[in-house]
Amino acid sequence: MRITEEKMDRSLLYQVCPYNPPSWIAANIPSSAIPLHYVTLGRFPTPIAKFALPLLETELGGGTSLWDNNNIYIKRDDLSSSDLSGNKVRKLEFLLPEALLNGHDSVITIGGIQSNHARATAIASRQLGLEPHLILRGRQNPEDILPDGNLLLDRLVDSHIHTVTPATYATIGSASLTSQLKTQLEMEGKKPYIIPVGGSNPLGSFGYMEMINELNQQAVALHSNGRLRTPYFDHIVFACGSGGTASGIVIATKLSGCKSKIHAVGVCDSPEYFYNHIEQNIKDLNISNMGDVREFCSIYNGQNLGYARASDDEIEYLIKVSSTTGIILDPIYSGKALYFFVKNVLKTINTTEESVVFIHTGGGYANFANEYSEKINNELKNNFKIKKLIVHNNK
Ligand SMILES: Cc1ncc(COP(=O)(O)O)c(C=O)c1O
């Protein structure tokens, strides 16, 4: 039967449902810290597939793809939903019930001008009948901002957009900026709910604990039909931006007892910042048996030119992946992370023996932002395959 009862239930959009955590969450996290509800926003489980990972020209003997004798997979969290696409929807499934059940009428969040998190939050808020307010960090004055990429979608769902300069963001900080906007909206009679940068707080981290639960089940299935050597992936790789995805993955990997090694590629801030963020989440959730996170989780500095700045090599690799596999990455997170991993870490893993799964966390709408589409088109200019069809009048 293709449509199970559970799938039917999930297809009735936007239901707030009671949350029944996996046993390893219930056994290791105090019940007071476990959410009681989630809201069905995404399409889960996301698919998992073998990944013909292209290698770099300069590394690993170059040019070819890893395929048949290698155990490299991709988990398509970019397919979590078309409009909410990416990793943020998993966090929003746990964050937004709080807004709904506590009578909030609006949502405030904060991020960069092309923030995927802000876009997903704005769209999900509208879907649930909440008014989205986004604080977006950008160098330009509001009247000079090109409303492209994620920002176009923010506008399509009629978000209220409040801009701040990078300097203001750095000096005032995201927590103070969101609470200042909250006060202003309250003075207008609204009841806003604040979601922090990236949705990355202990509550949001349950989204990625659930992803590990899903991934574990997929690994067990692949193992039982002889495709995976172990009932878990030896290596889990993903982009790290605010640390929430990493927190959920780290906590769930340990608590669920799977033996995966985690590779989080930071696209901003320092690895130390992210270790501290994860450790703080563990503390806030009162988890006592995590051990030393650094023993099974490596966090790398994969910023290269800096946050949201794509190098020519990264763009070239992003194009190589899309043109050889049909999988679209993004220049700020998934593309940057995979490029860093292939360049610096892959050679340390024997992929004919050990399995690797890359979590594609989405971000594709940024490709449509002028800043990046210009770079991509420029890189593609020597591969221009648009020409007039030769037409014969012989019908
Ligand atoms: C597409 C994409 N991938 C990865 C990340 C990183 O996730 P996190 O913020 O949870 O570290 C983000 C957001 O920051 C993102 O938008």
The ligand as an ORCA input file, in Angstrom:
! r2SCAN-3c Opt
* xyz 0 1
  C      20.850     25.947      3.833
  C      21.420     25.925      5.201
  N      22.240     24.909      5.544
  C      22.792     24.846      6.767
  C      22.562     25.824      7.704
  C      23.218     25.696      9.041
  O      22.304     25.258      9.993
  P      22.429     25.778     11.486
  O      22.069     27.224     11.468
  O      21.457     24.965     12.213
  O      23.830     25.560     11.909
  C      21.716     26.907      7.398
  C      21.422     28.001      8.330
  O      22.196     28.576      8.971
  C      21.131     26.950      6.116
  O      20.312     27.957      5.753
*
